[in-house]
Amino acid sequence: MNLHEVSRLLDGSILTGSRREDIEIDRAYAVDLLSDVLALTDERTTLITGNISPQVVRVADILNVIAIIFVRGKRPNESAISYAETLGIPIIWTEKTMFETCGLMYANGVRPCKNRPMAAPEG
C-alpha cells in the first residue's frame, strides 16, 4: 500500500509528505513508549502511535522510520509537523484507535516489523 491508500483506508489526513504519496508502506509497528520504538522498530518501518511528543519525530528520524501515523485523534503540534516536513517524514493523522489502525493495515497487506527481544535486566 502507498501513503495515499493508507490515509484513505484510515479515513485520515496527510499532514506532511503529500508529495510522497507513492511511498510504499509495507511494514509497521505500533507503540506509545519511545523506549520501545528505540528497542524494537526496524528501519524503513511505519510508526503507529498516540504519543504526540515532539521527540517522536526525532526518534523517527534517527531510526529511518518512513512515515508516522498518529492515532486516536491526537494531533502533534505545529512545530513537530514542521520538523517532520523539514526531515521529509510523512505524517498521517486519524481518529481511529490504534487497534483499528493496526487491524485495517494488517488486513490490507501491511506486516509487522521484526520483533527483536529486549535485553533482560541484569541481576
N, CA, C and O atoms as a GROMACS GRO file, in nm:
protein
  492
    1MET      N    1   0.085  -0.118   0.000
    1MET     CA    2   0.000   0.000   0.000
    1MET      C    3   0.089   0.124   0.000
    1MET      O    4   0.198   0.124   0.057
    2ASN      N    5   0.041   0.228  -0.065
    2ASN     CA    6   0.117   0.352  -0.058
    2ASN      C    7   0.056   0.446   0.046
    2ASN      O    8  -0.049   0.417   0.102
    3LEU      N    9   0.124   0.557   0.071
    3LEU     CA   10   0.083   0.650   0.175
    3LEU      C   11  -0.060   0.700   0.152
    3LEU      O   12  -0.139   0.708   0.247
    4HIS      N   13  -0.093   0.733   0.030
    4HIS     CA   14  -0.227   0.782  -0.002
    4HIS      C   15  -0.333   0.674   0.028
    4HIS      O   16  -0.438   0.705   0.084
    5GLU      N   17  -0.306   0.550  -0.009
    5GLU     CA   18  -0.401   0.441   0.015
    5GLU      C   19  -0.420   0.417   0.164
    5GLU      O   20  -0.532   0.392   0.210
    6VAL      N   21  -0.311   0.425   0.241
    6VAL     CA   22  -0.321   0.407   0.386
    6VAL      C   23  -0.406   0.519   0.446
    6VAL      O   24  -0.493   0.494   0.530
    7SER      N   25  -0.380   0.641   0.404
    7SER     CA   26  -0.457   0.755   0.454
    7SER      C   27  -0.606   0.737   0.426
    7SER      O   28  -0.689   0.761   0.513
    8ARG      N   29  -0.639   0.696   0.306
    8ARG     CA   30  -0.778   0.675   0.268
    8ARG      C   31  -0.839   0.560   0.349
    8ARG      O   32  -0.953   0.570   0.395
    9LEU      N   33  -0.764   0.451   0.366
    9LEU     CA   34  -0.810   0.335   0.443
    9LEU      C   35  -0.845   0.373   0.587
    9LEU      O   36  -0.941   0.322   0.644
   10LEU      N   37  -0.766   0.464   0.644
   10LEU     CA   38  -0.783   0.504   0.784
   10LEU      C   39  -0.874   0.626   0.801
   10LEU      O   40  -0.888   0.677   0.912
   11ASP      N   41  -0.935   0.671   0.692
   11ASP     CA   42  -1.013   0.796   0.695
   11ASP      C   43  -0.929   0.906   0.757
   11ASP      O   44  -0.977   0.987   0.836
   12GLY      N   45  -0.802   0.908   0.718
   12GLY     CA   46  -0.707   1.001   0.777
   12GLY      C   47  -0.674   1.119   0.689
   12GLY      O   48  -0.728   1.134   0.579
   13SER      N   49  -0.586   1.201   0.740
   13SER     CA   50  -0.537   1.318   0.667
   13SER      C   51  -0.386   1.310   0.662
   13SER      O   52  -0.320   1.276   0.760
   14ILE      N   53  -0.330   1.343   0.547
   14ILE     CA   54  -0.185   1.351   0.535
   14ILE      C   55  -0.145   1.492   0.577
   14ILE      O   56  -0.178   1.589   0.509
   15LEU      N   57  -0.073   1.503   0.689
   15LEU     CA   58  -0.032   1.633   0.741
   15LEU      C   59   0.099   1.680   0.680
   15LEU      O   60   0.119   1.800   0.660
   16THR      N   61   0.189   1.587   0.651
   16THR     CA   62   0.314   1.618   0.583
   16THR      C   63   0.343   1.508   0.483
   16THR      O   64   0.294   1.396   0.497
   17GLY      N   65   0.422   1.540   0.384
   17GLY     CA   66   0.463   1.437   0.289
   17GLY      C   67   0.366   1.412   0.177
   17GLY      O   68   0.371   1.307   0.113
   18SER      N   69   0.276   1.507   0.151
   18SER     CA   70   0.178   1.485   0.045
   18SER      C   71   0.245   1.466  -0.091
   18SER      O   72   0.187   1.407  -0.182
   19ARG      N   73   0.366   1.518  -0.106
   19ARG     CA   74   0.440   1.497  -0.232
   19ARG      C   75   0.498   1.356  -0.240
   19ARG      O   76   0.548   1.316  -0.345
   20ARG      N   77   0.491   1.281  -0.130
   20ARG     CA   78   0.545   1.145  -0.126
   20ARG      C   79   0.433   1.042  -0.113
   20ARG      O   80   0.454   0.936  -0.054
   21GLU      N   81   0.316   1.072  -0.168
   21GLU     CA   82   0.201   0.983  -0.154
   21GLU      C   83   0.225   0.844  -0.211
   21GLU      O   84   0.153   0.750  -0.177
   22ASP      N   85   0.325   0.830  -0.297
   22ASP     CA   86   0.351   0.700  -0.358
   22ASP      C   87   0.447   0.614  -0.276
   22ASP      O   88   0.478   0.502  -0.316
   23ILE      N   89   0.496   0.665  -0.163
   23ILE     CA   90   0.588   0.587  -0.078
   23ILE      C   91   0.516   0.460  -0.032
   23ILE      O   92   0.401   0.465   0.011
   24GLU      N   93   0.585   0.347  -0.041
   24GLU     CA   94   0.525   0.218  -0.005
   24GLU      C   95   0.530   0.195   0.146
   24GLU      O   96   0.634   0.208   0.210
   25ILE      N   97   0.415   0.160   0.200
   25ILE     CA   98   0.401   0.125   0.341
   25ILE      C   99   0.382  -0.027   0.345
   25ILE      O  100   0.273  -0.077   0.316
   26ASP      N  101   0.487  -0.100   0.381
   26ASP     CA  102   0.475  -0.246   0.382
   26ASP      C  103   0.499  -0.308   0.519
   26ASP      O  104   0.466  -0.425   0.541
   27ARG      N  105   0.555  -0.231   0.613
   27ARG     CA  106   0.577  -0.280   0.749
   27ARG      C  107   0.540  -0.171   0.847
   27ARG      O  108   0.554  -0.052   0.818
   28ALA      N  109   0.491  -0.211   0.965
   28ALA     CA  110   0.452  -0.112   1.065
   28ALA      C  111   0.475  -0.166   1.205
   28ALA      O  112   0.486  -0.287   1.227
   29TYR      N  113   0.483  -0.073   1.298
   29TYR     CA  114   0.499  -0.107   1.438
   29TYR      C  115   0.415  -0.008   1.518
   29TYR      O  116   0.423   0.112   1.493
   30ALA      N  117   0.336  -0.054   1.613
   30ALA     CA  118   0.250   0.031   1.694
   30ALA      C  119   0.301   0.037   1.837
   30ALA      O  120   0.321  -0.066   1.901
   31VAL      N  121   0.322   0.158   1.886
   31VAL     CA  122   0.377   0.176   2.020
   31VAL      C  123   0.356   0.319   2.066
   31VAL      O  124   0.353   0.412   1.984
   32ASP      N  125   0.341   0.338   2.196
   32ASP     CA  126   0.335   0.472   2.253
   32ASP      C  127   0.461   0.508   2.332
   32ASP      O  128   0.492   0.626   2.349
   33LEU      N  129   0.534   0.408   2.378
   33LEU     CA  130   0.656   0.435   2.456
   33LEU      C  131   0.776   0.450   2.363
   33LEU      O  132   0.807   0.360   2.285
   34LEU      N  133   0.844   0.563   2.371
   34LEU     CA  134   0.958   0.586   2.284
   34LEU      C  135   1.071   0.487   2.309
   34LEU      O  136   1.145   0.454   2.217
   35SER      N  137   1.084   0.439   2.431
   35SER     CA  138   1.188   0.339   2.458
   35SER      C  139   1.163   0.212   2.379
   35SER      O  140   1.257   0.147   2.334
   36ASP      N  141   1.036   0.176   2.361
   36ASP     CA  142   1.004   0.058   2.280
   36ASP      C  143   1.035   0.084   2.133
   36ASP      O  144   1.080  -0.006   2.063
   37VAL      N  145   1.012   0.205   2.087
   37VAL     CA  146   1.044   0.238   1.949
   37VAL      C  147   1.193   0.219   1.926
   37VAL      O  148   1.234   0.159   1.827
   38LEU      N  149   1.274   0.270   2.017
   38LEU     CA  150   1.419   0.258   2.004
   38LEU      C  151   1.466   0.114   2.009
   38LEU      O  152   1.561   0.077   1.939
   39ALA      N  153   1.401   0.033   2.090
   39ALA     CA  154   1.445  -0.105   2.108
   39ALA      C  155   1.394  -0.201   2.001
   39ALA      O  156   1.459  -0.300   1.971
   40LEU      N  157   1.278  -0.173   1.944
   40LEU     CA  158   1.212  -0.276   1.866
   40LEU      C  159   1.182  -0.243   1.721
   40LEU      O  160   1.150  -0.334   1.644
   41THR      N  161   1.191  -0.120   1.680
   41THR     CA  162   1.150  -0.084   1.545
   41THR      C  163   1.263  -0.102   1.445
   41THR      O  164   1.374  -0.054   1.467
   42ASP      N  165   1.234  -0.172   1.335
   42ASP     CA  166   1.329  -0.185   1.225
   42ASP      C  167   1.334  -0.056   1.145
   42ASP      O  168   1.240   0.024   1.148
   43GLU      N  169   1.443  -0.038   1.073
   43GLU     CA  170   1.449   0.073   0.978
   43GLU      C  171   1.345   0.051   0.869
   43GLU      O  172   1.306  -0.062   0.842
   44ARG      N  173   1.302   0.159   0.808
   44ARG     CA  174   1.207   0.158   0.697
   44ARG      C  175   1.070   0.103   0.740
   44ARG      O  176   0.999   0.040   0.662
   45THR      N  177   1.036   0.128   0.865
   45THR     CA  178   0.908   0.086   0.920
   45THR      C  179   0.819   0.209   0.938
   45THR      O  180   0.870   0.319   0.960
   46THR      N  181   0.689   0.192   0.929
   46THR     CA  182   0.595   0.297   0.960
   46THR      C  183   0.561   0.287   1.108
   46THR      O  184   0.530   0.179   1.158
   47LEU      N  185   0.566   0.399   1.178
   47LEU     CA  186   0.537   0.404   1.320
   47LEU      C  187   0.393   0.446   1.341
   47LEU      O  188   0.349   0.549   1.289
   48ILE      N  189   0.318   0.367   1.418
   48ILE     CA  190   0.180   0.399   1.454
   48ILE      C  191   0.183   0.433   1.603
   48ILE      O  192   0.226   0.351   1.684
   49THR      N  193   0.138   0.552   1.639
   49THR     CA  194   0.149   0.594   1.778
   49THR      C  195   0.042   0.694   1.817
   49THR      O  196  -0.015   0.764   1.732
   50GLY      N  197   0.016   0.701   1.945
   50GLY     CA  198  -0.069   0.804   2.002
   50GLY      C  199   0.013   0.903   2.081
   50GLY      O  200  -0.041   0.996   2.142
   51ASN      N  201   0.143   0.885   2.080
   51ASN     CA  202   0.235   0.974   2.152
   51ASN      C  203   0.264   1.095   2.063
   51ASN      O  204   0.326   1.081   1.958
   52ILE      N  205   0.220   1.212   2.105
   52ILE     CA  206   0.240   1.332   2.023
   52ILE      C  207   0.356   1.418   2.072
   52ILE      O  208   0.367   1.534   2.035
   53SER      N  209   0.440   1.360   2.153
   53SER     CA  210   0.559   1.431   2.200
   53SER      C  211   0.646   1.471   2.081
   53SER      O  212   0.658   1.394   1.985
   54PRO      N  213   0.706   1.590   2.084
   54PRO     CA  214   0.794   1.631   1.974
   54PRO      C  215   0.910   1.534   1.951
   54PRO      O  216   0.965   1.529   1.841
   55GLN      N  217   0.948   1.459   2.053
   55GLN     CA  218   1.058   1.364   2.040
   55GLN      C  219   1.025   1.249   1.946
   55GLN      O  220   1.116   1.183   1.896
   56VAL      N  221   0.897   1.223   1.921
   56VAL     CA  222   0.858   1.116   1.830
   56VAL      C  223   0.919   1.138   1.692
   56VAL      O  224   0.969   1.044   1.630
   57VAL      N  225   0.914   1.260   1.644
   57VAL     CA  226   0.968   1.290   1.512
   57VAL      C  227   1.120   1.272   1.511
   57VAL      O  228   1.175   1.220   1.414
   58ARG      N  229   1.185   1.314   1.616
   58ARG     CA  230   1.332   1.298   1.624
   58ARG      C  231   1.369   1.150   1.626
   58ARG      O  232   1.461   1.109   1.555
   59VAL      N  233   1.301   1.070   1.705
   59VAL     CA  234   1.327   0.926   1.710
   59VAL      C  235   1.300   0.863   1.573
   59VAL      O  236   1.376   0.777   1.528
   60ALA      N  237   1.193   0.905   1.508
   60ALA     CA  238   1.162   0.852   1.375
   60ALA      C  239   1.275   0.884   1.277
   60ALA      O  240   1.310   0.800   1.194
   61ASP      N  241   1.331   1.002   1.287
   61ASP     CA  242   1.442   1.040   1.201
   61ASP      C  243   1.565   0.953   1.228
   61ASP      O  244   1.629   0.904   1.134
   62ILE      N  245   1.598   0.933   1.354
   62ILE     CA  246   1.715   0.853   1.392
   62ILE      C  247   1.703   0.710   1.339
   62ILE      O  248   1.801   0.651   1.295
   63LEU      N  249   1.581   0.654   1.343
   63LEU     CA  250   1.559   0.514   1.306
   63LEU      C  251   1.519   0.496   1.160
   63LEU      O  252   1.487   0.384   1.118
   64ASN      N  253   1.521   0.603   1.082
   64ASN     CA  254   1.481   0.596   0.941
   64ASN      C  255   1.340   0.544   0.923
   64ASN      O  256   1.311   0.471   0.828
   65VAL      N  257   1.251   0.582   1.014
   65VAL     CA  258   1.109   0.548   1.001
   65VAL      C  259   1.058   0.620   0.876
   65VAL      O  260   1.088   0.737   0.856
   66ILE      N  261   0.981   0.550   0.792
   66ILE     CA  262   0.941   0.610   0.665
   66ILE      C  263   0.814   0.694   0.675
   66ILE      O  264   0.788   0.778   0.589
   67ALA      N  265   0.733   0.673   0.779
   67ALA     CA  266   0.612   0.752   0.800
   67ALA      C  267   0.566   0.733   0.944
   67ALA      O  268   0.596   0.633   1.009
   68ILE      N  269   0.491   0.833   0.992
   68ILE     CA  270   0.432   0.826   1.126
   68ILE      C  271   0.282   0.839   1.110
   68ILE      O  272   0.233   0.926   1.038
   69ILE      N  273   0.209   0.751   1.179
   69ILE     CA  274   0.064   0.761   1.182
   69ILE      C  275   0.023   0.790   1.326
   69ILE      O  276   0.046   0.709   1.416
   70PHE      N  277  -0.036   0.907   1.348
   70PHE     CA  278  -0.086   0.944   1.480
   70PHE      C  279  -0.232   0.904   1.489
   70PHE      O  280  -0.313   0.940   1.404
   71VAL      N  281  -0.266   0.827   1.594
   71VAL     CA  282  -0.399   0.768   1.609
   71VAL      C  283  -0.477   0.834   1.722
   71VAL      O  284  -0.427   0.923   1.791
   72ARG      N  285  -0.600   0.790   1.738
   72ARG     CA  286  -0.691   0.834   1.845
   72ARG      C  287  -0.722   0.984   1.838
   72ARG      O  288  -0.756   1.044   1.940
   73GLY      N  289  -0.709   1.044   1.720
   73GLY     CA  290  -0.739   1.186   1.705
   73GLY      C  291  -0.636   1.276   1.769
   73GLY      O  292  -0.658   1.397   1.780
   74LYS      N  293  -0.524   1.219   1.811
   74LYS     CA  294  -0.418   1.300   1.873
   74LYS      C  295  -0.334   1.362   1.762
   74LYS      O  296  -0.278   1.292   1.678
   75ARG      N  297  -0.326   1.493   1.764
   75ARG     CA  298  -0.255   1.565   1.659
   75ARG      C  299  -0.130   1.631   1.718
   75ARG      O  300  -0.138   1.701   1.819
   76PRO      N  301  -0.015   1.608   1.655
   76PRO     CA  302   0.108   1.673   1.703
   76PRO      C  303   0.098   1.824   1.683
   76PRO      O  304   0.021   1.872   1.600
   77ASN      N  305   0.178   1.898   1.759
   77ASN     CA  306   0.174   2.044   1.745
   77ASN      C  307   0.241   2.087   1.614
   77ASN      O  308   0.308   2.007   1.548
   78GLU      N  309   0.223   2.211   1.580
   78GLU     CA  310   0.272   2.263   1.452
   78GLU      C  311   0.423   2.255   1.439
   78GLU      O  312   0.475   2.235   1.329
   79SER      N  313   0.496   2.271   1.550
   79SER     CA  314   0.643   2.262   1.540
   79SER      C  315   0.687   2.120   1.506
   79SER      O  316   0.783   2.102   1.431
   80ALA      N  317   0.619   2.020   1.561
   80ALA     CA  318   0.652   1.880   1.527
   80ALA      C  319   0.617   1.851   1.382
   80ALA      O  320   0.692   1.783   1.312
   81ILE      N  321   0.504   1.903   1.336
   81ILE     CA  322   0.464   1.884   1.197
   81ILE      C  323   0.565   1.950   1.103
   81ILE      O  324   0.605   1.892   1.003
   82SER      N  325   0.604   2.071   1.137
   82SER     CA  326   0.702   2.144   1.056
   82SER      C  327   0.836   2.072   1.053
   82SER      O  328   0.901   2.063   0.949
   83TYR      N  329   0.878   2.020   1.169
   83TYR     CA  330   1.004   1.946   1.178
   83TYR      C  331   1.000   1.821   1.090
   83TYR      O  332   1.096   1.791   1.018
   84ALA      N  333   0.889   1.749   1.095
   84ALA     CA  334   0.872   1.629   1.010
   84ALA      C  335   0.877   1.667   0.863
   84ALA      O  336   0.937   1.596   0.782
   85GLU      N  337   0.815   1.777   0.829
   85GLU     CA  338   0.816   1.823   0.690
   85GLU      C  339   0.959   1.854   0.646
   85GLU      O  340   0.999   1.818   0.535
   86THR      N  341   1.035   1.919   0.732
   86THR     CA  342   1.175   1.951   0.702
   86THR      C  343   1.257   1.824   0.680
   86THR      O  344   1.344   1.819   0.593
   87LEU      N  345   1.230   1.721   0.761
   87LEU     CA  346   1.303   1.595   0.751
   87LEU      C  347   1.251   1.505   0.639
   87LEU      O  348   1.315   1.406   0.604
   88GLY      N  349   1.138   1.539   0.583
   88GLY     CA  350   1.080   1.457   0.477
   88GLY      C  351   1.008   1.334   0.529
   88GLY      O  352   0.995   1.235   0.457
   89ILE      N  353   0.961   1.339   0.654
   89ILE     CA  354   0.889   1.226   0.714
   89ILE      C  355   0.739   1.251   0.700
   89ILE      O  356   0.687   1.344   0.761
   90PRO      N  357   0.671   1.170   0.622
   90PRO     CA  358   0.525   1.188   0.609
   90PRO      C  359   0.453   1.156   0.740
   90PRO      O  360   0.491   1.066   0.815
   91ILE      N  361   0.348   1.233   0.765
   91ILE     CA  362   0.263   1.211   0.882
   91ILE      C  363   0.119   1.196   0.836
   91ILE      O  364   0.067   1.275   0.757
   92ILE      N  365   0.055   1.090   0.888
   92ILE     CA  366  -0.089   1.071   0.870
   92ILE      C  367  -0.154   1.087   1.006
   92ILE      O  368  -0.102   1.039   1.106
   93TRP      N  369  -0.267   1.154   1.010
   93TRP     CA  370  -0.344   1.171   1.132
   93TRP      C  371  -0.479   1.103   1.113
   93TRP      O  372  -0.544   1.123   1.010
   94THR      N  373  -0.521   1.023   1.211
   94THR     CA  374  -0.651   0.956   1.204
   94THR      C  375  -0.719   0.956   1.340
   94THR      O  376  -0.653   0.960   1.444
   95GLU      N  377  -0.850   0.953   1.336
   95GLU     CA  378  -0.927   0.943   1.460
   95GLU      C  379  -0.947   0.798   1.502
   95GLU      O  380  -0.999   0.772   1.611
   96LYS      N  381  -0.909   0.705   1.419
   96LYS     CA  382  -0.923   0.563   1.453
   96LYS      C  383  -0.832   0.528   1.570
   96LYS      O  384  -0.730   0.592   1.593
   97THR      N  385  -0.871   0.424   1.644
   97THR     CA  386  -0.788   0.378   1.755
   97THR      C  387  -0.665   0.306   1.700
   97THR      O  388  -0.657   0.275   1.581
   98MET      N  389  -0.571   0.281   1.786
   98MET     CA  390  -0.452   0.208   1.744
   98MET      C  391  -0.491   0.067   1.700
   98MET      O  392  -0.438   0.016   1.601
   99PHE      N  393  -0.582   0.005   1.773
   99PHE     CA  394  -0.627  -0.130   1.738
   99PHE      C  395  -0.690  -0.134   1.600
   99PHE      O  396  -0.657  -0.220   1.518
  100GLU      N  397  -0.782  -0.039   1.572
  100GLU     CA  398  -0.845  -0.033   1.441
  100GLU      C  399  -0.742  -0.010   1.331
  100GLU      O  400  -0.745  -0.075   1.226
  101THR      N  401  -0.651   0.083   1.355
  101THR     CA  402  -0.549   0.118   1.257
  101THR      C  403  -0.464  -0.004   1.223
  101THR      O  404  -0.442  -0.034   1.106
  102CYS      N  405  -0.417  -0.073   1.326
  102CYS     CA  406  -0.335  -0.192   1.302
  102CYS      C  407  -0.413  -0.300   1.229
  102CYS      O  408  -0.362  -0.361   1.135
  103GLY      N  409  -0.536  -0.323   1.271
  103GLY     CA  410  -0.618  -0.427   1.208
  103GLY      C  411  -0.644  -0.398   1.061
  103GLY      O  412  -0.632  -0.487   0.977
  104LEU      N  413  -0.680  -0.275   1.030
  104LEU     CA  414  -0.706  -0.237   0.891
  104LEU      C  415  -0.581  -0.250   0.806
  104LEU      O  416  -0.586  -0.300   0.693
  105MET      N  417  -0.470  -0.204   0.859
  105MET     CA  418  -0.346  -0.211   0.782
  105MET      C  419  -0.303  -0.356   0.761
  105MET      O  420  -0.262  -0.393   0.651
  106TYR      N  421  -0.312  -0.437   0.866
  106TYR     CA  422  -0.274  -0.578   0.854
  106TYR      C  423  -0.363  -0.650   0.754
  106TYR      O  424  -0.314  -0.728   0.672
  107ALA      N  425  -0.493  -0.624   0.761
  107ALA     CA  426  -0.588  -0.688   0.669
  107ALA      C  427  -0.562  -0.647   0.524
  107ALA      O  428  -0.607  -0.715   0.431
  108ASN      N  429  -0.491  -0.538   0.504
  108ASN     CA  430  -0.463  -0.489   0.369
  108ASN      C  431  -0.318  -0.506   0.330
  108ASN      O  432  -0.268  -0.436   0.241
  109GLY      N  433  -0.248  -0.600   0.394
  109GLY     CA  434  -0.116  -0.641   0.348
  109GLY      C  435   0.004  -0.581   0.419
  109GLY      O  436   0.117  -0.620   0.389
  110VAL      N  437  -0.016  -0.489   0.511
  110VAL     CA  438   0.098  -0.434   0.585
  110VAL      C  439   0.134  -0.533   0.695
  110VAL      O  440   0.046  -0.579   0.768
  111ARG      N  441   0.259  -0.566   0.707
  111ARG     CA  442   0.305  -0.666   0.802
  111ARG      C  443   0.384  -0.603   0.915
  111ARG      O  444   0.436  -0.492   0.901
  112PRO      N  445   0.393  -0.673   1.029
  112PRO     CA  446   0.470  -0.620   1.142
  112PRO      C  447   0.619  -0.623   1.112
  112PRO      O  448   0.668  -0.705   1.034
  113CYS      N  449   0.690  -0.530   1.175
  113CYS     CA  450   0.835  -0.537   1.163
  113CYS      C  451   0.883  -0.653   1.249
  113CYS      O  452   0.807  -0.709   1.328
  114LYS      N  453   1.008  -0.688   1.232
  114LYS     CA  454   1.063  -0.799   1.310
  114LYS      C  455   1.065  -0.759   1.457
  114LYS      O  456   1.103  -0.648   1.491
  115ASN      N  457   1.025  -0.850   1.541
  115ASN     CA  458   1.025  -0.824   1.684
  115ASN      C  459   1.156  -0.872   1.743
  115ASN      O  460   1.178  -0.993   1.756
  116ARG      N  461   1.242  -0.779   1.778
  116ARG     CA  462   1.369  -0.814   1.842
  116ARG      C  463   1.349  -0.813   1.991
  116ARG      O  464   1.306  -0.711   2.045
  117PRO      N  465   1.377  -0.923   2.061
  117PRO     CA  466   1.355  -0.926   2.204
  117PRO      C  467   1.444  -0.824   2.277
  117PRO      O  468   1.561  -0.805   2.244
  118MET      N  469   1.384  -0.759   2.375
  118MET     CA  470   1.459  -0.663   2.456
  118MET      C  471   1.548  -0.741   2.552
  118MET      O  472   1.513  -0.851   2.594
  119ALA      N  473   1.662  -0.684   2.586
  119ALA     CA  474   1.753  -0.749   2.679
  119ALA      C  475   1.691  -0.758   2.817
  119ALA      O  476   1.628  -0.663   2.864
  120ALA      N  477   1.709  -0.871   2.882
  120ALA     CA  478   1.658  -0.888   3.017
  120ALA      C  479   1.742  -0.806   3.113
  120ALA      O  480   1.863  -0.794   3.095
  121PRO      N  481   1.679  -0.749   3.215
  121PRO     CA  482   1.755  -0.671   3.313
  121PRO      C  483   1.855  -0.761   3.387
  121PRO      O  484   1.826  -0.876   3.417
  122GLU      N  485   1.970  -0.704   3.416
  122GLU     CA  486   2.073  -0.780   3.488
  122GLU      C  487   2.038  -0.787   3.635
  122GLU      O  488   1.976  -0.696   3.692
  123GLY      N  489   2.078  -0.896   3.696
  123GLY     CA  490   2.065  -0.905   3.840
  123GLY      C  491   1.962  -0.992   3.882
  123GLY      O  492   1.940  -1.009   4.002
   0.00000   0.00000   0.00000
